[in-house]
């Protein structure tokens, strides 16, 4: 892997470690802006696996409501790739695997995500789109 791919991978892994800590309530609530939202551009767009589109303010509100909602959740990030790079902007893909997800806290899921981000001088996320992996791929997942 090259240096930029390593930097992007570490950013994605760190952000998902924050998500895990947030959802299981093991991090202070005052970390939401510093550890997460400060990495998102003001005009960021998030498209969920269900097709729901959120802006930064909606994303913030959703996260505030979800603090500590899932003490059993575990998240792994895999397959980080820089698909395209134009100047300081990169299109990145990765897979995200969750266990302990969902209302029953036993669900195992896998999704592929694409993210458009500035990578210099620091990483700033602009657009995130998540899509469920096919059932047969999820069944073979790491959990």
C-alpha positions in Angstrom: 0.0 0.0 0.0 1.1 3.5 -0.6 1.3 6.2 2.0 -2.0 7.9 1.0 -3.9 4.7 1.1 -2.5 4.0 4.5 -3.6 7.5 5.7 -7.1 7.0 4.3 -7.4 3.5 5.8 -6.4 4.8 9.2 -8.9 7.7 8.9 -11.7 5.3 8.0 -10.7 2.8 10.8 -10.5 5.5 13.4 -13.9 6.9 12.4 -15.5 3.5 12.6 -13.8 2.9 16.0 -15.5 6.1 17.1 -18.9 4.8 15.8 -18.5 1.6 17.7 -17.6 3.5 20.9 -20.5 5.9 20.4 -23.1 3.2 19.8 -22.0 1.2 22.7 -21.7 4.3 25.0 -18.0 3.8 25.9 -16.9 7.3 24.8 -17.9 10.7 26.2 -20.7 12.4 24.4 -18.7 15.6 24.1 -16.5 13.7 21.5 -19.2 13.8 18.8 -18.0 17.0 17.2 -14.3 16.6 17.7 -13.9 12.9 16.8 -16.5 12.7 14.1 -18.3 15.8 12.8 -15.1 17.9 12.4 -14.1 15.4 9.7 -17.2 16.1 7.7 -17.6 19.1 5.3 -20.4 21.5 6.1 -22.2 20.4 2.9 -21.6 16.7 3.3 -24.1 14.2 2.1 -24.7 10.7 3.5 -26.8 8.1 1.6 -27.8 5.2 3.8 -28.2 1.6 2.8 -32.0 2.3 2.7 -31.6 5.2 0.4 -32.2 7.9 3.0 -30.1 11.1 2.4 -28.8 13.1 5.3 -26.9 16.4 5.5 -24.5 17.2 8.3 -27.2 18.7 10.6 -29.4 15.6 10.1 -26.5 13.3 10.6 -25.6 15.1 13.9 -29.2 14.8 15.2 -29.3 11.1 14.3 -26.0 10.4 16.1 -27.1 12.3 19.2 -30.2 10.1 19.5 -28.2 6.9 19.0 -25.6 7.3 21.8 -25.3 4.1 23.8 -28.1 2.4 21.8 -26.2 -0.8 21.1 -23.7 -2.1 23.7 -22.9 -5.2 21.7 -22.0 -3.6 18.3 -18.6 -4.4 16.8 -17.4 -2.9 13.5 -14.6 -4.0 11.2 -13.4 -2.1 8.1 -11.8 -4.0 5.3 -10.8 -3.6 1.6 -10.0 0.1 1.6 -9.1 1.2 -1.9 -8.5 4.6 -3.5 -10.5 4.2 -6.8 -9.8 7.6 -8.3 -7.8 10.6 -7.4 -8.0 14.1 -8.9 -5.8 16.6 -7.3 -6.5 16.6 -3.6 -9.8 14.8 -3.9 -10.2 11.0 -3.8 -13.0 8.5 -4.3 -12.5 5.7 -1.8 -14.3 2.4 -1.3 -14.3 0.0 1.6 -16.4 -2.7 3.2 -17.8 -2.3 6.7 -18.8 -5.4 8.7 -20.9 -5.2 11.8 -21.9 -7.7 14.4 -24.3 -7.1 17.3 -26.1 -4.6 15.0 -29.8 -4.1 14.7 -32.6 -4.0 17.3 -32.0 -7.6 18.4 -28.2 -6.9 18.8 -27.3 -10.2 17.2 -27.6 -9.2 13.5 -24.5 -9.5 11.3 -24.3 -7.2 8.3 -21.9 -6.2 5.6 -22.0 -3.1 3.4 -19.8 -1.5 0.8 -19.3 2.2 1.1 -17.9 4.8 -1.3 -16.7 8.1 0.0 -15.6 11.3 -1.7 -13.0 13.2 0.4 -10.4 15.8 0.3 -7.1 14.1 1.3 -4.9 17.2 1.8 -4.0 19.0 3.9 -6.1 16.8 6.1 -9.0 14.4 5.3 -12.4 16.0 4.9 -15.4 13.8 3.9 -17.9 15.3 1.4 -20.1 12.3 0.3 -20.7 8.9 1.7 -22.9 6.2 0.1 -23.5 2.8 1.7 -25.0 -0.2 0.0 -25.7 -3.6 1.5 -23.5 -6.4 0.2 -25.4 -9.3 -1.3 -26.7 -11.9 1.2 -24.3 -14.6 0.0 -21.3 -12.3 0.6 -22.6 -11.2 4.0 -23.0 -14.9 5.0 -19.3 -15.4 4.3 -18.3 -12.3 6.3 -15.6 -12.1 8.9 -18.0 -12.5 11.8 
